[in-house]
Amino acid sequence: AAAPSGAAAWPGLEKITATAQSRTQELQQVPISLAVVSNKDIENRAATDLSDLSAFLPGVSINSWDRTQPDFSLRGISTGGFSLGIDQAVGVYINGVYQTRGGGALLAFNDVQRVEVLKGPQGTLFGRNTAAGAISIVTNEPAADYAMAQASVRFGNYGRRDETALVNVPLAGDFALRASFVN
């Protein structure tokens, strides 16, 4: 049947890609309990790091009361204690590189493409320290075909002020430099 005259055509759903299985796939094709947070969602929620997203992700709890030793929990499973000999139950990966117990896991979200939260044991895909699941942060790649600069300042309660800047400069051929700054 033809659409009624004057009715706008429905554009369809946005395709969401994920690299949860170490290859790029559409979200519907990934057979894992997976939540993807896009950079647009991060901007809309004014999230500055992972701890700001836990309120919007079901089954995810991130306790960042001590910024150097955050506590990650997926589906209620976490690891207690801060000893170096204790393995984490939730692995945090930035561009595929495992982040240890330190505050490096709370990467500032000023140049992030997406965040993927994989629930359930992920030892086959990510290795050890993923008994409860994995959180994979994918940052934007340098672009060799255009130059760009971006800066933002956010003000919040109790004198909070977040300043970020981003620069992407193509250098030669397929080579580019992308730098990100946070204050």
URWOGI-V456948 format. One record per pair of residues at least 12 apart in sequence whose ideal C-beta (glycine too) atoms are under 10 Angstrom apart, sorted by the first residue. I is the first residue (numbers start at 0). J is the second residue. If there is no record, write none. Layout:
I_J, I_J
This chain:
12_27, 13_37, 13_39, 14_26, 14_27, 15_27, 15_29, 15_33, 15_35, 15_37, 15_113, 16_28, 16_29, 16_35, 16_37, 16_112, 16_113, 16_115, 16_137, 17_29, 17_31, 17_33, 17_34, 17_35, 17_113, 17_115, 17_117, 17_135, 17_137, 18_35, 18_94, 18_95, 18_112, 18_113, 18_115, 18_135, 18_137, 19_31, 19_32, 19_33, 19_35, 19_115, 19_116, 19_117, 19_121, 19_124, 19_125, 19_133, 19_135, 20_33, 20_117, 20_121, 20_123, 20_124, 21_95, 21_124, 21_125, 26_115, 29_115, 29_117, 31_115, 31_117, 31_118, 31_119, 31_121, 31_124, 31_132, 31_133, 32_58, 32_73, 32_74, 32_116, 32_117, 32_118, 32_119, 32_132, 33_115, 33_116, 33_117, 33_118, 33_119, 33_132, 33_133, 33_135, 34_52, 34_55, 34_56, 34_57, 34_58, 34_59, 34_114, 34_115, 34_116, 34_117, 34_118, 34_134, 35_113, 35_114, 35_115, 35_116, 35_117, 35_135, 35_137, 36_49, 36_52, 36_55, 36_56, 36_108, 36_111, 36_113, 36_114, 36_115, 36_116, 36_136, 37_111, 37_112, 37_113, 37_114, 38_108, 38_110, 38_111, 38_112, 38_113, 38_114, 38_137, 38_138, 38_139, 39_113, 40_52, 40_55, 40_113, 40_114, 41_55, 41_108, 41_109, 41_111, 41_112, 41_113, 41_114, 42_108, 42_111, 42_151, 43_55, 44_108, 45_108, 45_153, 45_155, 45_161, 46_107, 46_108, 46_111, 46_114, 47_105, 47_106, 47_107, 47_108, 47_109, 47_153, 47_155, 47_159, 47_161, 47_163, 47_181, 48_61, 48_63, 48_66, 48_69, 48_102, 48_104, 48_105, 48_106, 48_107, 48_108, 48_109, 48_111, 48_136, 48_181, 49_61, 49_63, 49_69, 49_71, 49_91, 49_104, 49_105, 49_106, 49_108, 49_111, 49_114, 49_116, 49_134, 49_136, 50_62, 50_63, 50_64, 50_66, 50_69, 50_71, 50_104, 50_105, 51_63, 51_105, 51_108, 52_108, 52_114, 52_116, 52_134, 53_71, 53_72, 53_116, 56_73, 56_114, 56_116, 56_118, 56_134, 57_74, 57_116, 57_118, 58_72, 58_73, 58_74, 58_75, 58_76, 58_116, 58_118, 58_131, 58_132, 59_71, 59_72, 59_73, 59_74, 59_89, 59_116, 59_118, 59_132, 59_134, 60_72, 60_73, 60_74, 60_75, 60_77, 60_89, 61_73, 61_77, 61_89, 61_91, 61_104, 61_105, 61_134, 62_77, 63_102, 63_104, 63_105, 65_81, 65_102, 66_101, 66_102, 66_105, 67_81, 67_100, 67_101, 67_102, 67_103, 67_105, 68_80, 68_81, 68_100, 68_101, 68_102, 68_104, 69_91, 69_98, 69_100, 69_101, 69_102, 69_103, 69_104, 69_105, 70_87, 70_88, 70_89, 70_100, 71_87, 71_88, 71_89, 71_90, 71_91, 71_100, 71_104, 71_105, 71_131, 71_132, 71_133, 71_134, 72_88, 72_89, 72_131, 72_132, 73_88, 73_89, 73_90, 73_116, 73_117, 73_118, 73_119, 73_121, 73_129, 73_130, 73_131, 73_132, 73_133, 73_134, 74_88, 74_89, 74_118, 74_119, 74_131, 74_132, 75_131, 76_88, 76_89, 76_118, 76_119, 76_120, 76_130, 76_131, 76_132, 77_89, 77_131, 78_100, 78_128, 78_130, 78_131, 81_100, 82_100, 83_99, 83_100, 85_100, 86_100, 86_127, 86_128, 86_129, 86_130, 87_99, 87_100, 87_104, 87_127, 87_128, 87_129, 87_130, 87_131, 88_120, 88_128, 88_129, 88_130, 88_131, 88_132, 89_104, 89_116, 89_117, 89_118, 89_121, 89_128, 89_129, 89_130, 89_131, 89_132, 89_133, 89_134, 90_104, 90_117, 90_121, 90_122, 90_125, 90_126, 90_127, 90_128, 90_129, 90_130, 90_131, 90_132, 90_133, 90_134, 90_135, 91_103, 91_104, 91_105, 91_106, 91_128, 91_129, 91_133, 91_134, 91_135, 91_136, 92_104, 92_115, 92_117, 92_121, 92_125, 92_126, 92_128, 92_129, 92_133, 92_134, 92_135, 92_136, 92_137, 93_106, 93_111, 93_134, 93_135, 93_136, 93_137, 93_138, 94_106, 94_112, 94_135, 94_136, 94_137, 94_138, 94_140, 95_125, 95_135, 95_136, 95_137, 96_136, 97_125, 97_126, 97_127, 97_128, 97_129, 97_133, 98_128, 98_134, 98_136, 99_128, 100_128, 104_134, 104_136, 106_136, 106_138, 106_181, 107_161, 107_163, 107_179, 107_180, 107_181, 107_182, 108_136, 108_138, 108_163, 108_181, 109_138, 109_139, 109_149, 109_150, 109_151, 109_161, 109_162, 109_163, 109_164, 109_165, 109_179, 109_180, 109_181, 110_138, 110_139, 110_140, 110_149, 110_163, 110_164, 110_165, 110_167, 110_177, 110_178, 110_179, 110_180, 110_181, 111_136, 111_137, 111_138, 111_139, 111_179, 112_136, 112_137, 112_138, 112_139, 112_140, 113_135, 113_136, 113_137, 113_138, 113_139, 114_134, 114_135, 114_136, 114_137, 115_133, 115_134, 115_135, 115_136, 115_137, 116_132, 116_133, 116_134, 116_135, 116_136, 117_129, 117_131, 117_132, 117_133, 117_134, 117_135, 118_131, 118_132, 118_133, 118_134, 119_131, 119_132, 119_133, 120_132, 120_133, 121_133, 121_134, 121_135, 138_177, 138_179, 139_165, 139_167, 139_177, 139_179, 140_167, 140_175, 140_177, 141_167, 141_168, 141_169, 141_170, 141_173, 141_174, 141_175, 141_176, 141_177, 141_178, 142_167, 142_168, 142_169, 142_175, 142_177, 143_167, 143_168, 143_169, 143_170, 143_171, 143_172, 143_173, 143_174, 143_175, 143_176, 144_167, 144_169, 144_173, 144_175, 145_167, 145_168, 145_169, 145_175, 146_166, 146_167, 146_168, 146_169, 146_175, 146_176, 147_165, 147_166, 147_167, 147_168, 147_169, 147_177, 148_164, 148_165, 148_166, 148_167, 148_168, 148_178, 149_163, 149_164, 149_165, 149_166, 149_167, 149_179, 150_162, 150_163, 150_164, 150_165, 150_166, 150_180, 151_163, 151_164, 151_165, 152_164, 152_182, 160_182, 161_181, 161_182, 162_180, 162_181, 162_182, 163_179, 163_180, 163_181, 163_182, 164_178, 164_179, 164_180, 164_181, 164_182, 165_177, 165_178, 165_179, 165_180, 165_181, 166_178, 166_179, 166_180, 167_179
